[in-house]
Amino acid sequence: MRLTMYTDYALRLLMYLAVKPDALATIQEVAEAYGISRNHLMKIAQELGRGGFVETVRGRGGGLRLRTDPASIVIGDVVRATEDDFRLVECFDPTRNRCVITGPCRLRGALAEALDAYLAVLDRFTLADLVVARTPLQDILGLPVGPGKAAPATAAPG
């Protein structure tokens, strides 16, 4: 299983917004913090907005923020919303399948089960789980740590 760069950037954008909960973030500042393309992030932010993960504030002093609490944003939902192709092999796409062994082949079933397990694991984690150690993330991203902002580091659910 492999995530696209698009999904990687979407998750990073959400993590950035989660560690900056009381302020708006601009696409430019997020792009600079991660060293990634502003244009890519703009497209991603738009899709995350349509998906209900992010809200945008227009105008002077505008920017992005999470639409809901990080604990309510399930990582599996984000991955499903941003990945456009879970067809791991040709036979996952009935309109393009030309594989001659599709009927008796058991690989498709094994891969489908693996994909379901992969997504089930991601469904166990929320955005809050990814940013439990806020202070180190804020330091790396160059964000100020305000009073009471740092969350205690805890183990992720397992």
Residue pairs with C-beta under 8 A, 6 or more apart in sequence:
1 88
1 114
1 115
1 118
3 79
3 83
4 82
4 83
4 84
5 40
6 40
6 44
6 82
6 83
7 78
7 79
7 82
7 83
9 34
9 36
9 40
9 41
9 44
10 44
10 47
10 48
10 78
10 82
11 75
11 78
11 79
11 130
12 30
12 34
12 36
13 30
13 41
13 44
13 45
13 48
13 54
13 64
14 48
14 53
14 54
14 66
14 70
14 73
14 78
14 127
15 127
15 130
15 131
15 137
16 25
16 30
16 33
16 34
16 141
17 25
17 54
17 64
17 65
17 66
18 66
18 70
18 127
18 128
18 130
18 131
19 131
19 134
19 137
19 138
19 141
19 143
20 138
20 143
21 65
21 66
21 70
21 149
22 146
22 149
23 65
24 57
24 61
24 62
24 63
24 64
24 65
25 63
25 64
25 65
26 62
26 63
26 64
27 38
27 41
27 42
27 45
27 63
27 64
28 38
30 41
30 64
31 37
31 38
31 41
33 141
33 142
33 143
34 141
44 82
45 54
45 56
45 64
47 81
47 82
48 54
48 78
48 81
48 82
49 55
49 56
51 78
51 81
51 82
52 67
52 68
53 66
53 67
53 68
53 73
53 78
53 81
54 64
54 65
54 66
54 67
55 64
55 65
55 66
55 67
56 62
56 63
56 64
57 63
57 64
57 65
66 73
66 127
69 128
70 126
70 127
70 128
70 131
71 126
71 127
71 128
72 126
73 126
73 127
73 128
74 122
74 123
74 125
74 126
75 122
75 123
75 125
75 126
75 127
75 129
75 130
76 119
76 120
76 121
76 122
76 123
76 124
76 125
77 123
78 127
79 119
79 122
80 119
86 92
86 115
87 93
88 111
88 115
89 99
89 107
89 108
89 111
90 96
90 97
90 98
90 99
91 97
91 99
91 102
91 105
91 108
92 108
92 111
92 112
99 105
102 108
124 157
125 156
125 157
129 156
129 157
131 137
131 151
132 151
132 152
132 153
132 154
132 156
133 151
133 153
134 145
134 149
134 150
134 151
135 145
135 149
135 150
137 143
138 144
138 145
138 149
138 150
139 145
